[in-house]
Amino acid sequence: MVAAHDGVTGVVVPPNDSSALGAALRGLLADDALRRRMGEAARARAVAEFDRPAMLERVMAGYIDVLTR
């Protein structure tokens, strides 16, 4: 599962790249609308994919998959 969709629900930067991280943070600090859009998209994704019924469905599907092999 992807933690963030770059440019949609967050900003993805390469590991150990402090320059890229700094640039991403500066970009977010400078753009209120972008931060708002990403925040709203991230919240919508969290509600849709990580609420209790969705998580239960995925766990049960995993159990069923293992038990029917």
C-alpha positions as CSV (number, residue, x, y, z in Angstrom):
1,M,0.0,0.0,0.0
2,V,1.3,3.4,-0.9
3,A,1.7,5.9,1.9
4,A,1.1,9.0,-0.2
5,H,0.3,9.6,-3.8
6,D,2.8,12.2,-4.9
7,G,1.2,15.6,-5.6
8,V,-2.3,14.3,-4.6
9,T,-2.3,13.2,-0.9
10,G,1.3,14.3,-0.1
11,V,4.7,14.9,-1.5
12,V,7.1,12.0,-2.0
13,V,10.9,12.7,-1.8
14,P,13.8,10.3,-2.2
15,P,15.2,8.8,1.0
16,N,18.1,10.7,2.6
17,D,17.7,13.7,0.3
18,S,17.4,16.6,2.6
19,S,17.6,19.1,-0.4
20,A,14.5,17.5,-1.9
21,L,12.7,17.5,1.4
22,G,13.5,21.2,2.0
23,A,12.3,22.0,-1.5
24,A,9.1,20.1,-1.0
25,L,8.5,21.8,2.4
26,R,9.2,25.2,0.9
27,G,6.7,24.5,-1.9
28,L,4.0,23.5,0.6
29,L,4.6,26.5,2.8
30,A,4.2,28.8,-0.2
31,D,1.0,27.3,-1.5
32,D,-2.0,27.4,0.8
33,A,-4.4,26.0,-1.9
34,L,-2.1,23.0,-2.6
35,R,-1.8,22.2,1.1
36,R,-5.6,22.4,1.5
37,R,-6.2,20.1,-1.6
38,M,-3.7,17.6,-0.4
39,G,-5.1,17.6,3.1
40,E,-8.6,17.1,1.9
41,A,-7.6,14.3,-0.5
42,A,-5.5,12.6,2.2
43,R,-8.4,12.7,4.6
44,A,-10.9,11.4,2.0
45,R,-8.5,8.5,1.3
46,A,-8.0,7.7,5.0
47,V,-11.8,7.6,5.6
48,A,-12.4,5.5,2.5
49,E,-9.5,3.0,2.9
50,F,-8.8,2.8,6.6
51,D,-12.2,3.0,8.3
52,R,-13.2,0.0,10.4
53,P,-15.5,-1.7,7.8
54,A,-12.8,-1.3,5.0
55,M,-10.1,-2.7,7.3
56,L,-12.3,-5.6,8.4
57,E,-13.1,-6.4,4.8
58,R,-9.4,-6.6,3.9
59,V,-8.5,-8.6,6.9
60,M,-11.3,-11.1,6.3
61,A,-10.4,-11.3,2.6
62,G,-6.8,-12.2,3.6
63,Y,-8.0,-14.9,6.0
64,I,-10.3,-16.4,3.3
65,D,-7.5,-16.3,0.8
66,V,-5.1,-18.2,3.2
67,L,-7.7,-20.7,4.2
68,T,-8.8,-21.6,0.7
69,R,-5.3,-22.3,-0.7
